[in-house]
Amino acid sequence: MRNPIAVLKSLEEKANQKGYVFERLYRNLYNPEFYLLAYQNIAKSQGSMTEGTDGMTLDDMTGGRIESIIASLKDHSYQPNPARRENIPKKNDPSKTRPLGIPSTDDKLVQEVVRMLLEAIYEPTFSTHSHGFRPKRSCHTALSEIKTTFSGVQWVIEGDIKACFDSFAHHVLIDILRRRIKDEHFIALMWKMLKAGYMEQWIYHHTYSGTPQGSGVSPILANIYLSELDRYLEEHQKQFRVGTQKRKASRDYEYARRKYRVQKTLLDQSHTKDAVRAFKQAQKNLLNTLYYPQADRNYQRLHFNRYADDFVVGIIGSRKDAERVKADIRDFLADTLKLTLSEEKTKITHSSELIDYLGYQFTVCRSRDAKRDESGVLRRMWYGKVALYVPHDKWVQKLKEYQAFKIVMDNDGKERWKPLHRGKLMHKDAIAIVSQFNAEIRGLYNYYSMAENVSVLNNFAFIMKGSFLKTLAAKGNTSCNKIRKKYERDGVISIPYVAKSGPKCCEFYHDGFTKKSTLPPLSADTLPQYVKYAKPNSLARRLKAGVCELCGAETKEIHMHHVRRLKDLTGEDELELKMMQMRRKSIALCPECYAKTKHAE
């Protein structure tokens, strides 16, 4: 069998050839190596141990189980199980829920193989302005592009599609796939996945539209579908374009600049009080005069950015231009993609106002404040530039989510924020508690590190520190002052502990919140990283090795036993003790050892 990495790279190379059509794609689903790679990918997620409608998990993975899947695909008897639907609270509004489908484990394996094939074919063709669910792209790359391309934008269209993922028309999606894939067996498999349905309250529901949310293929299918919108906007971008590459300065600015240069020359010739006064006045007039004309019909531009189903369109032009573009997008979505643009949520906003996008707020600055550049010349450094901000309600919502504070009214009727102890953390030891708080603070800071006002997170950290002290105090049945005296040195709270290498300390976060000009280190979405050769201790190698990791017996059939989390292991029996020693959530077992494990459960 061909190495799946070689197959994926070959598909990637062919994808770059314009007009290339892929044939005989379905045969890759007969390759067991693909399923072993898929197995390694999905095993990293805790969701792999969540039961689907068939009651099975990733536990008891065997080579025979993979062969059974391949056999059903070969004789075309394979039929995906309906997904088990769960409703989870939305992040923005916990009172509302979002449906999430949980596929069966065998279906997850097939979906992951299909996802890898589709990603290899379509990823090279996606727009550079698309950032959601893509390798080496994330919310941060999207926001970074906004900062670069939206400079000087006058109007912003905030796009919102009604029930986007639930509204994808299956026939439209299949037609898009057929443009590049000429393999009806593969297309038939896609039909099966789309029409699998879901179980909710033990009642079966058909799926007539949308992609299966929660499945491995949903993100790539959504990108394939919405890439049509990207192509439309790219064409619209070309048609909307008016004027030369370099925008010309206004007459007022040219006049002010000539006058400034004249006064500077006169100042160099004779450094008198009148010359200094005239120069400063000319400099002031130049800084207060806009470089570009306020309304220039000879220069128009359109920029856009998309992350999953969220998108923004920036217009250098009039509001009428923005309204016309919005109407064109609405018609395209309705006529071509069978989607509905939400009229109440799709707003046209002036760029000087705050615009919500991907948890941030951004605006195009109108500040005429000047600052000296490296050569010492006063310049307007911020006018027309995009600035990102942390919304106040985001970090407040996080505090509410963690139940880290409450609001009380003092005698003067003013609000006071009072930190609270977190009862859900009190069963943990001090090191685990401080690590939990640090992770929550760093997580929020890492996401908002690009914001101009990232320093407001000092308020967030202050409340979290108070909550941490009260949590430790409540755990030890003491006071916060005593906790401070015990652990605080030079304003830093440090919890001592003993590691294998000797005594160490775990410090509460105190590194501050400075703005980062570059993207965070973990700026890209977490996606599987493929290597040509599997590591010796990889799941695939261990499954194929045929050696029981508990008793050491050699066997033709290995059963991979999985647990959700290492911390769930107690070490009460030989198996759990072995897994704890190996520090692995999985262990390869012979049939006899696996049978004993299931009997013990």
N, C-alpha and C positions, 0 to 999 in steps of 0.2 A: 504494500500500500504506500502511496505517495505521502510524504511528510506534509501535514496540513499547512504548515507555515509556508512551504514552497508553493503550495496551491494558492494560498491567499495572496502571496506576493505576485504570482503570475496573473491572477485576476486583477490586481491593482494596476499592473503595467498595461494590461489590455483595456482597462477602464479609461485610461488617458487617451486612447485612440478614439477620435470623434467618429460616431456612427457605428462603432463596433457593437455587435449583437452577440450575447452569450448563449451558447447552446450546450446541451448535455450537462447542465448544472446539477440536476437531481442525483446523478451518479455519485457525487461527493458525499451524499448522505449514506452511502454504503461503506464508507471508510471508518473503521473502529477508532483510528487515531484521532479523528475529529471529535468523537464523543469523549475520549479521554482528555483532550484539551478543554472541551466544554465542561467536563466534570471538574477539572481543576479551577476553572473560572467561577462556577457557581458555588463551589464549596467554600469560597472565601466569605460568603454572605451568611449571616445568621438566619436569613429567610429560607436557606436551603433545608433547615430542619423544621419548617412549618408544613404541616400536612395539607395536601390538596384534597379534592373530593374523593380520591381513591384511598385516602388514609395512609399513604406512604410518604416517606421522607427520603433524604439522601442516605440514611442509614441502610445497611445491607446492600451496598453497591457491589455488583459483581460483573465479571466479564460476560457471564450468561445473560444478565439483565440487558446489557448493551446489545448483545447478539440478537436478543428477542425483539428489541426496538428496530434494528436493521432489517430483520426478517419481515416484520410488519410493513416496513417501508418498501421493501422489494416487491411484495405481492399486493401492495397498495391497499392493505387492510387497516393500516394505521388510521386511527381516529382520535384526535385530541379529546381529553376529558374536559367537561365544563369547568371553568374556573370557580373557585369558592370566593364569593364576594364578601368583603368586609368594608364597612364605612368608617373611615378614619377622620378625625377633626382636621380642618384646614388650619395652616399656620397663621394666616392673616386674620382668620375669624374662627376661633375654636367652637363657636356655636353652630357653625355649618360643617358639613361632612363632605368627604370626597370618596367616591367608590374606588376600591382597590381589589383587583382580581388576583387570587392566589392559584396559580396553575399547579398541576401535579408534577412530581419530580421528573418523571420520564418525559413529560411534555417540556419541562424546562431544558432538558438536555437537547431535545430536537430544536427548540426555539433558539438556543444558544448557537448551535451549528448554523442554523439559517441566518441568525444575526451576523455571524462572522462572514458568511458568504456575501450577504447584502452590503455589509459595511465595506468590504474589499471592492465591490463593484461601484458603489455610489459615493463613498467618501471623497475620492479624488475629484468628483464633479460638483460637489456642493459649493455654494457661494462662500466667499471669504467673510461675508457679513452675517453668516449664520454661526451661532456659538453654542447652542444647546445640545447635550448628549453627543458630543463629538470629541475624539482624542485630541489632547493638548489644547482644549478650549474650555471655557468656563464663564461664569458670570463676570469674573475679573477681566478676562480678555475682551468680553463684550463692552464693559464699562471703559476699558482702556481705549477701545476703538471709538467710543462716543467722545471721549476727551480729545481725540485727534481729529476726527472728521466733522464733528458738529460745531466747530469754531465758526462764529459769524452767522450761525443759523438764526432766522428771525421767528419762524413758526415751527411748532412740533406737533405732529399727529401721534397721539397715544393710542395705538391699536389694541383692540380687544375683540376676540372672536368668541361668540356664544358657544359654550360647551364644545370647545374645539375638538378634543380627542374623542368625544362621544359622537361627533357629527361627521366624521370622515366617511364619504360615500364609497362603499366597497367597489363598485364598478369603476369609479374614477381611479381609485388606487390600483386596481388590477390593470387598467388600461395604461397607467403610467409605468408599471412594472413590465408590461409586454413590449414597451418601446425598446428595452435593452435586453430582455430575457426571452429567448425563443425556446422555451422548454415547458410544454404543457403539463408534464408531470410535476414540475416545481410549482407552476402556477396553481395546479389543482391542490397542492399541499397548502399554499397560501390561502386558498378559498376555505379549506378545512379549518385553518387556524382562526380566520376571521369569523367563521360561522359556528365556532365551537359552543358558544353560549356561556351562561354562568348559572350557578346555584346560589340562591339567597333565601334564607329561612327554609331550606330544603325544598324549594320550589325551583324548577328549571325555567330559565328565561332564554328566549332566542336573542341573538344579536343581529340586528338588521343594518347597523351602521357603526362606525367607530373602530378604533384599534383596541385590542385586548389590554387594558391598563393593568400594569403589574407584571405583564409578561416580558420576556427578554427581547421580543421583536418589536414591541410597541414604540420605543424611542426611535429606532432606525426607520420604521414605517412612517412615523410622524414626520421625520426629517425629509423622507422621500416625497411625501405628500406636499409638505409646505415648501419644498424647494421650488415648486412651480410658482409660488408667490415670490420667492427670491428672484427667479428668472424674469418674472413680469416686472418687478420693481427695477431690476437692472436695465431692462429695455426702456422703461419709463424714465429712468435716470438719464439715458442718452437723449431721448426726445425732449425732456424738460430743459436740458442744458442750453443756455444762451450766453454768449459772450466768450471772450478769450480765456486762456488758462490763468493769466495774471490779471487780477482786477485792477482797473484804473482808479487813481485817487480823484477825489472831488475837486472842483475848481477852487472852493473855499480853502481846502487843505493846501493845494498847490500855492495859492496866494500867501497863506500864512507861513508856509515853509520858505518861500523866497524872501519874505520880509524878515524871517528869523535869520537866514543866512546873511542877509545884508547887515543886520544889526550885529551879528557875531563878527563879521569882518571889520566893521567900524570899531567894535570893542577891542579887537586885537590891535588896531592902529593907534587908538587913544583911549586909555583906561580912565576916563573921567566919570563923574557921578551921573551926568546926563546919559552917557553911553551905557553905563551899567543899568540905569533905570529903563532905558529904551530896550535893551537886550532882554531884561527880565520880563517886560511887558510882552515882547514878541514871543518869548518862550512860553509864557502863560497862554497867549492866544493860540499858539500851535498845539499845546497839550489839550486845550479845550475844543479844538476843531476836529471833527470826525474825519478819518481817512477816507472812508467810503461814503458815498451819498446815501441818505436815509432810504430813498426809494429809487432804485436803478432798474428800469425795465430792460436795460441792455446787458444785465448780468443776472442769471438765475441758476440755481443749483438744487439738486435733490440728493439727500443722503438717507440711508436707512440702516437699521440694525435689528436683528432678530435673535431671540433666545427662546427656543421651543415655540410656544404659541403666543409669546409676548413680543411685540415689535414696536419700534418708534421710527417715524419718518421726519427728518429735518428738512425744512424748506427755506432757501434763500430766495425770497420773493414776497408777494403780497398775501394777505389772508385769503383773497379770492383764489389764488393759486393753490393754497393749502386745501381749501374747500373742494376745488376741482379734483385734486389728487385723491382726497378722501373718497369722493364719489366714484372715481375710477377704480379704486381698490375695492370698494363695496360691490361694484358691479362685477369685477373680475372674480371675487370670492363667490358671489352668488351664481354667476353663469358658468364658470369653469370648474370651480372646486366644490360647489354646492354647500358652501359655508355661509354663515350669517354674521355680518359685522354688527356688534352691539352698538346701537346708536347712542344710548345713554352713557356708556363707558368709554367710547371712542371720542376723545375730546381734541379740539384744536386749541393749543395753549401757546401764548406768546413766550418766547424763549427767556424773557427776563423773569418769568415766574418759576416756581419750583415744580419740577416734573418728576413723578414717581416712576422708577424703573428698576427692577431687580433688587428691591429692598433699599436702594439708595434714593436720594433726590438729587437732580442735577439742574443747573441753570446756566445760561450764557451770560456772563458778567457784563454789567454796564458801568462798572466803576472806572472813573477817569483819573484815579489816583496814580501818581507817577513814582517811579523808582529808578535809581541810577543803575545802569547796566555795568558790565565788566569794564567798559571803556570810560565809565564815569558820566555818560550822557543820560539825562532824564528822559524816560520813556513811559508810556502807558503799558504796563506789563500785564494787566488783567482784562482790559476791555476786549470783548468778543471771545474770550477764552471760556471753556467749559469748566465749571467747578462742581465737584461731587460733595454731597453732605450726608451725614448720618441723621435720619429722621428721629425726632425726639421720641415718638411713640414706639419705635423699634426696641430701643434698649429698656424703656419702661415696661413694655410687654414682656421682655425676657425676665425682668425682675418679678413680674406677676406670675409668669409661667413657673419660675423656681420657688414661688411663695417665700421670697426673701425679705419682704417688707410689707408694711401696711401704712395707710395714710390716716393720721389723727388730726383733729382740730384743737389748737391751743386756745387759751382764754381770749386772745385777740381775734379769733375767728380765722387764723391763718393755718394753711396746711403744713403739717410736719410729717416727714417720712421717717418712720421708725423701723429699723431692721428687725427681722424675726429669726428665730432659730428654725432650722429645717428638720422637722421630726423624722422624715423619711431617710435621713442620713445618719441618724444617731446610733444605729446599730453597727455602723462601720467604725474602724479604728481611726485614730487621729490622722495618720498618713493618708489613708484612703479619702478622708473628708477634705483635707487640704488639696489633694490631687484633683478631686472632683471640682472644687471651686476654681482652681487654677485652669483646668481644662475649659470650663465654661467662660472664664474671662478671656483667655487666649483665643478661644474659638470666635467670640464676638469681635475681638480686636483684629484678628487675621482677616475677617471678612470686610471690616470697615476701615482697614488701614490706609486705603486710598483717599479717604474723605478729608476735606479741608478742615472740618471741625471735629476730627477724630478725638481731640482732647476732651470732648464732653464725656467720653467713656470713663474719665476719672470719677465722675459722679456715680456711674454704674459700679466701678470697682470699690468706691467708698462704702456703698450700701452692702455690697457683697462681703466686704471685710467685716463689717458690723454683724452681718448674718452669720459669718463663719465663727466669729468670737462667741456669739450667743449659742451657736450649735455646740461648740466645744464646752461652753459653760453649762449648758443644759445636760450634756452627756455626763459630765463630771459632777453635776449637782453643786456647782460653785458659781462665782461671779465672773463677769468679763474682765474686771480689774485684776483679779487673781490670775486669770489666763494670760493677760498681758505681762504681768510680772514674771510669770513662769517661762513664757516663750519669746517675748519681744526683746530684741537687742538692737539699739540704734534705729528704731522705727521699723524694723523688719521682723516679722513673725517667722520663727524657725522651729520646726518640729524635729527633734533628734530621733534617729532610729539606727539599728545595727544591721548592716548588710554583710554579705560574704567577704567583701574586701575590707570591712571594718566599720567604725562609726561614721554616719553621714547625717545630713540635715536636709529636710524638705522645706523650702521657703515659700511663704505665701507670695503671690505675684506682686512685684514691686518695680518692674522695668519701665513703667510709664507708657504713654500712648502718643507716640510721635507719628506724623504722617510719613508714609513710605511712597517715594516717587516711582519705584519699580513694583512689578507685580509680586504678590506673595509667593513664597517658594512652592506651595501646593496650590498653584493657581489653576491647574487643569483638572477637569472632572476625572474621577477615579475610574479608569477603564482597564481591562486586562492588557498586560504587556506580554507580547509574544516573543519567545526565543526559539531558535531552531531546535535546540537539544534540551530535553527536560533534565532538571537537576536530579542527582542520585536519590534524594529524599522526597521527590515530588510524588503526588498521589498516583499519577499514571505509572511511574516506575515501581512503586510499592505494590500496586494492584497487579502488575504483570510479573513481579518477581517470584510469586508463588511460595513465599515464606511467611509463616505465621509469626507475628512479632510478639506473641505472648508465650507460646510453647516451643517455637523454633522449628516446627514440623514443616516439611515441604509438601505442597499440595498443588493440584492442578486448578483448583477453584478457591480464590480468595474472597472473603467477605469483608468489606470495609465498614467498620463500626464508627459512627460519628456521635458526638455530643454537641449541644448548642454552644456551651461556654466552658472553658477550663475551670472557672471558679465554681461551677456546679459540681465538680468532682470532689468527693469526700475522702477517697483513699481507703474506704472500708473493705474493699476486696482487692484481689491481686490485679485484676484488669484495670481498675481505676488508679491504683498505685503505679502501675506501669505507665499509664497515660500521663500521669502527673510527672513522673520521672522524665519521660520523653518530651513533656511540654507540648503535646499535640492534642488537637481536638478529634483526631482520627487514629485508628489503629487497624492494621491488617490482621485478620483472624482466619484460621482454618475453619472448616464447617463444624468440627466438634467444639472448638472454643466459642464460636459464635452461638451455637445452640445452647451451651451452658449460660452464656450471657443473657440470651432471651429468656431462658428458664428462670434465671435469678430475678429478672425484672417482673 
